[in-house]
Amino acid sequence: MSVLHALYNTYTNYEDKAGEVIAKPLKDGTMRTYMLLPFAHTTQTAHIEIYVTEQGEYHSAHVVQKESTVLPFTEDSGSRAGKVFSPHALHDKLMYVAGDYAAFMNEPDKKDAFLKYKEQLGSWAKSSYTHADVQAIYAYISKGTVIRDLVKEGVLHTDEQGLLLQKWTSKEDKPDIFQVVASGQESAFVRFRVRKIDSVPPWENKELFAKYMQYYMSTIHNVDLCYITGEESVRTMKHPNKIRNSGDKGKLISTNDESGFTYRGRFKSAKEFVENASISYEASQKIHNALKWLIEQQGITIDGRVYVVWSEQQVDVPHFLEQPELDLSDMFSLVDEVTEPVTENAPVKKHTNKVLAENVAKLMQGMRANIAEHIENEHVHIISLDAATTGRLSILSYRNFQTAQYFERLAMYQVKASWLQTVWVDKKPRTYMQAPTLRTIAQIAYGPRASDKIVKQTVERLIPIILEQRPMPFDVVQKMLARASNPHSFESISQFEQAVEVACSVMKYYFDKEDYTVALQEQNNNRSYLFGRLLAVAEIIERSAQLEEKRTTNAMRYMNAFQMNPQRTWMTIYHSLTPYRQKLGGSGVYYDRVLQDIIAQFDADSYMSNKALDGQYLLGYYSQLKAFYTKKDKVEGTNNDNVTTKN
């Protein structure tokens, strides 16, 4: 199945929702409204709202704060460009809706724009598919006094010659209209509304939408075979833009390249395209409106590139680029182990990736519980879109999975990359066992000054690790290793700790065969892992001796050098610990014994080697720190006050 068929089927399955305003709660607690557009309708940012009476008289007007407005349009108006006047069917720019625009702008050649708009709206108002609101609006605009009324209302402003003011230069507060339009006030977009009891605005009126669709389909007659539906239907050669947002000029399908083109595609002319791959007007509208709707409600955008995940019969499918909204602490007993002190008689908990996989499977089953049973064997569709040039939007990739297979891919990523991650909720840190998002990996790997383009390219390269279960790119692993080994490059200790947590997720995924867990692996004799444990013990010794002081430890100060030259740097760090071990007394003796036990696990050659450490040292470093922070000190009775515990 092609992506166009998938989008067409999606619209068909949700067609009864077309024209309905749906409110969706966002994570910040606010609500966002969106709509599956009826075909022959588009959206535009409105700047001015005019109320007219049921008799077609002017009532009032005000500036609106760049609100998205649904409006009926034509094939020509949806593709208008240059000096050709192609008005929308109801709401439009001042140049079209104002009969006095030419006079207030001193541009007599613009008069034809209004005349075309008036004639087109009149045809609808006088047809059998008319609507009372359309008739009232037509009666008002026919008077040709829109700008005069808006000036009188104080919405628009004129200069000394009585012409529309091009630019606000006064030191007085800027009027509302100049705060919402990007250029001059003459570019303002106007929407109309009829003032009456219990009125529904035209941009939310399903009855009006239906009337216009019936009217417009009655005006076009060029029938051909549609290659999407396989039926004879009214064809189109002009396809919509505004796919990613209301200002998007890129088109997925375009047939008007006559000159100045950069890539012809497989068809040499619009005629050849129509003869070999014609698409009906209705199919084109449904495909594009379904895609707009999906992007608006669940698309994720990174530097202009949009990623969408959906199923034809249930569009609300978890996105692989988002963090699953799951309370992992309820499922992973590992979280309990590392966040609660262990008593002497407490049973030892064992954790392996097999157990982790079982827990993730349960979590994913919980997510799938919201998916209707009848679509378990349906497909999940994934597309990415971007525009290399202003006028051309491309589908960069298209994948589809069976629903069960898609959730298995999500689960496997959680299995392979889950690590303790600190998330701030209501300004308080909470620890979850989960895998980081791909965007988070990219941002931390390349730092806060990384361009959006770099983040986008990195995320694109990381996507196959989830969807295709590919290995983690080695250069990303190395970038993450370098960043997490350089605490001085972070503005705060919390940022550094987050980088280490995410880096551990990356290393756990990359070294998947080693079966790493957050719990300390005391029998692990990997050289890098052991050196990481040594660094953690050194940090704990110095932190314990500092008590309330917040000085940077030698372990952190030398961390970058330690990763590149571990043996030589370790000797420097070890000798610096002497006064701290002496200060700690009995605890110092205990920590020294831990150091000697770790060193004893090395073979002679690996300990004396100065070869750079790989990312496994971060896993040993993190797990050893967690073990100290959460377990009771074995020499508690000796010098309990000097032992550091983490709040």
Protein Blocks (a to p, Z undefined) as FASTA:
>chain_A
ZZklmmmmmmmmmmmmgopacddddfkopacddddddehiacdddfbdcdddfkopafbd
cddehiacdddddfklmmgghjbdcddfkbccfklmpmklmmmnopaklmmmmmmmmmmm
mmmmmmmkbcfklmmmmmmmmnopmmmmmmmnomaccdfkopacfbdcbfbdcdfklmmp
mbdfklpccddddddehiacfklcmklmmmmmmmmmmmpcbdcddfklopacdddfbdce
hklbmklcbdfbdckbfghpabebjbfbfklmmmmmcccfklmmmmmmmmmmmmmmmpcc
eehiacddddfklmbgcdfkbccdddfklmmmmlmmmmcccdfklccddddfklmmmmmm
mmmmmmmmmpcfklmmmccdddddddfbfklccdfbdcdddfklmmmmmmmmmmmmgccd
dddeehiacdddddddfklmmmmmnojklcfklmmmmmmmmmmmmmnopacdfklmmmmm
mmmmmmklpfbfklmmmmmmmmmmmmmmmmmmnopafbdcfkbcbfklmmmmmmmmmmmm
mmmmnmmaccdcfklmmmmmmmmmmmlmmmmmmmmmmmmmmmnommmmmmmmmmmmmmmm
pcfklmmpccdcdfklmmmmmmmmmmmmmmccfklmmmmmlpccdZZ
